[in-house]
Amino acid sequence: MRALIIEHEHVSTPGYVGERLADRGYDLTELVVVPEERFTDPGVEPAFPTAEEYDLVVALGAPWSVDHVELIGPWITPELDLLRAAHAAGVPVLGICFGGQALATALGGRVERSPRFELGWTWVHTDDAQLVPEGPWFQYHGDRWRLPPGAREIARNGVCSQAFVHGRSMGVQFHPELTPATLEQWLVHGGEVQAKELGLDSGALLARTRTEARHARVRAHVLVDAFLALPAG
């Protein structure tokens, strides 16, 4: 089984999600959309594969907004086409943060600015704890989605919708893939500045992430297993 992992930039990795997919027998193909040398100039033109080449697609987060076409226009439209085609072909799509917003947009929803920026561990309330375990999940976003037609919201917090399912596809606003090593990279590449602007201590964020790591990994594995079991209808 083949899984396409869309990594929008060089500091985001599939982490616990990729780990669990590998455990379940998936061969991961990692596509980095914006290479390191273009991080501050992300208008690249990557070659996306066709959805039917894969049994599963995972779209990870990104520091940009789905609707910032002046920055990412050359690749966001082809990516939305890929996600739409995968969903239509019955290839399950898991969209995480930016990837979830992209999935919502591809299926007829839209993206808008959140009433406030979320960075750090927050409690997520769920309608289906077997799919999205209730508990703290790591947030790092300033946008939120409007649900596409036919989607079912399954989790939320006081800021926005946190998870939806649409057939065999699923979008989550939080970061189940996050490991302490990934957060270290995010903090180096702009996160420390953002945390300071929000009145947060980046050292405390990293310490909390290390403390949560064991339980976060278990929650992420539960989520992946349940996602893989979603029925087509």
C-alpha positions in Angstrom: 0.0 0.0 0.0 1.3 3.4 -0.9 0.7 6.7 1.0 1.5 10.1 -0.4 2.6 12.5 2.3 2.4 16.2 1.1 4.9 18.1 3.2 4.4 21.8 2.3 7.8 22.9 3.6 11.0 21.3 4.9 10.4 21.6 8.7 7.1 19.6 8.8 7.3 15.8 8.9 4.6 13.1 9.3 5.8 12.3 12.8 3.4 10.1 14.8 1.0 9.9 11.9 3.7 8.6 9.5 4.9 6.2 12.2 1.5 4.6 12.6 0.9 4.4 8.8 4.3 2.6 8.5 3.2 0.3 11.3 0.0 -0.5 9.3 2.0 -1.5 6.3 2.0 1.7 4.2 5.0 2.7 2.1 5.4 6.5 2.5 6.3 8.8 -0.4 7.2 12.2 1.0 6.7 15.1 -1.4 8.2 18.4 -0.2 6.4 21.2 -2.0 8.5 24.2 -1.0 12.2 23.4 -0.6 14.3 25.0 2.1 16.0 27.5 -0.2 12.5 28.8 -1.2 11.0 29.0 2.3 10.7 32.8 2.1 9.6 32.8 -1.5 7.2 29.8 -1.7 5.8 30.4 -5.2 7.3 27.2 -6.6 5.8 25.0 -9.3 6.2 21.4 -8.1 5.0 18.4 -10.1 2.2 16.7 -8.3 1.5 13.0 -9.0 -2.0 11.7 -9.9 -4.2 10.6 -7.0 -4.8 7.2 -8.4 -1.1 6.3 -8.0 -1.7 6.1 -4.2 -3.9 4.3 -1.7 -3.9 7.2 0.7 -3.0 10.9 0.8 -1.9 12.9 3.8 -1.6 16.7 3.5 0.3 18.3 6.4 0.4 21.8 7.7 2.1 25.0 6.4 2.9 28.5 7.6 0.8 30.1 4.8 -2.9 30.5 4.2 -4.8 28.4 1.6 -6.2 31.6 0.0 -2.9 33.5 -0.2 -2.7 33.0 -3.9 -0.2 35.8 -4.3 2.3 33.7 -2.3 1.4 30.1 -3.2 -0.7 30.4 -6.3 1.5 28.3 -8.5 1.0 25.2 -6.4 -2.1 25.5 -4.3 -4.6 25.1 -7.2 -2.9 21.9 -8.4 -2.9 20.6 -4.9 -6.6 21.3 -4.4 -7.2 19.5 -7.7 -5.2 16.5 -6.4 -7.1 16.3 -3.1 -10.5 16.7 -4.9 -9.5 13.9 -7.4 -8.3 11.6 -4.6 -11.6 12.0 -2.7 -13.7 11.5 -5.8 -11.7 8.3 -6.6 -12.2 6.9 -3.2 -8.6 7.4 -2.1 -8.8 8.5 1.6 -7.4 11.9 2.4 -6.2 13.0 5.8 -5.8 16.8 6.0 -3.9 18.3 8.9 -4.2 22.0 9.8 -3.4 23.7 6.5 -4.0 20.4 4.9 -7.4 20.2 6.5 -8.3 23.7 5.3 -7.1 22.7 1.8 -9.3 19.6 1.9 -12.3 21.6 3.1 -11.7 24.1 0.3 -11.2 21.3 -2.3 -14.6 19.8 -1.4 -16.5 23.0 -1.6 -15.9 24.7 1.7 -13.7 27.7 2.3 -11.1 29.2 4.6 -11.4 32.3 6.8 -9.4 34.0 9.5 -9.9 32.6 13.0 -11.1 35.1 15.7 -7.8 34.5 17.4 -4.5 32.7 16.8 -4.1 29.4 18.5 -0.7 28.2 19.5 -0.1 25.5 22.1 -2.0 22.6 23.8 -5.8 23.1 24.0 -8.7 20.8 24.9 -10.7 19.5 21.9 -14.3 18.3 22.5 -15.4 15.4 20.3 -18.6 13.6 19.3 -16.7 10.4 18.6 -13.9 9.6 21.0 -13.0 6.5 19.1 -12.1 8.6 16.0 -10.8 11.8 17.7 -9.9 11.1 21.3 -11.0 13.9 23.6 -8.1 15.7 25.2 -5.4 18.2 24.6 -4.1 18.5 21.0 -1.5 20.9 19.8 -2.7 23.9 17.8 -0.8 26.2 15.5 -3.1 28.2 13.2 -4.6 31.5 12.5 -7.1 30.3 9.9 -10.1 28.0 10.1 -12.4 26.3 7.6 -16.0 26.5 6.8 -17.3 23.0 6.4 -17.9 21.7 2.8 -21.3 20.5 1.8 -21.9 17.0 3.1 -19.2 17.0 5.7 -19.9 16.0 9.3 -18.2 17.9 12.1 -17.0 15.6 14.8 -14.8 17.8 17.1 -14.5 21.5 18.0 -13.2 24.0 20.6 -14.2 27.6 21.4 -12.3 28.9 18.4 -13.3 26.7 15.5 -14.3 23.4 14.1 -11.5 20.9 14.9 -12.3 17.8 12.8 -14.7 16.7 10.1 -15.3 13.6 8.0 -16.6 13.4 4.5 -16.8 9.9 3.2 -13.4 8.3 3.7 -11.7 11.7 4.0 -11.0 13.6 7.2 -9.7 17.0 8.2 -8.3 18.0 11.5 -7.3 21.5 12.6 -4.8 20.3 15.3 -1.5 18.5 14.8 -1.7 14.8 15.7 1.7 14.3 13.9 3.6 16.7 16.2 6.7 15.4 17.9 9.0 17.5 20.2 11.7 17.4 17.5 9.2 18.9 14.9 8.2 21.7 17.4 11.8 22.5 17.9 12.1 23.2 14.2 8.9 25.2 14.0 10.1 27.4 16.9 13.4 28.1 15.0 11.6 28.9 11.8 9.3 31.6 13.1 7.4 30.0 16.0 9.5 31.5 18.7 8.7 35.0 17.4 5.0 34.2 17.1 4.9 32.8 20.6 6.5 35.9 22.0 4.0 38.1 20.1 1.2 36.0 21.7 2.7 36.4 25.2 3.7 32.7 25.3 7.0 31.2 26.5 8.4 29.0 23.7 10.5 27.0 26.2 7.3 26.2 28.2 5.6 25.1 24.9 8.4 22.7 24.2 8.5 21.4 27.7 4.8 20.7 27.7 5.2 18.9 24.3 7.9 16.7 25.7 5.6 15.9 28.7 2.6 15.2 26.5 4.6 13.1 24.0 3.8 9.6 25.2 0.1 10.3 25.5 0.0 12.3 22.3 1.6 9.5 20.4 -1.1 7.1 21.6 -3.9 9.5 20.7 -2.4 10.0 17.2 -2.2 6.3 16.6 -5.9 5.9 17.7 -6.9 8.6 15.3 -4.9 7.1 12.4 -6.4 3.6 13.0 -9.9 5.0 13.1 -9.3 7.1 10.0 -8.2 4.1 8.1 -11.4 2.3 9.1 -13.8 5.0 7.9 -16.5 3.6 5.6 -16.9 4.9 2.1 -20.5 6.1 2.7 
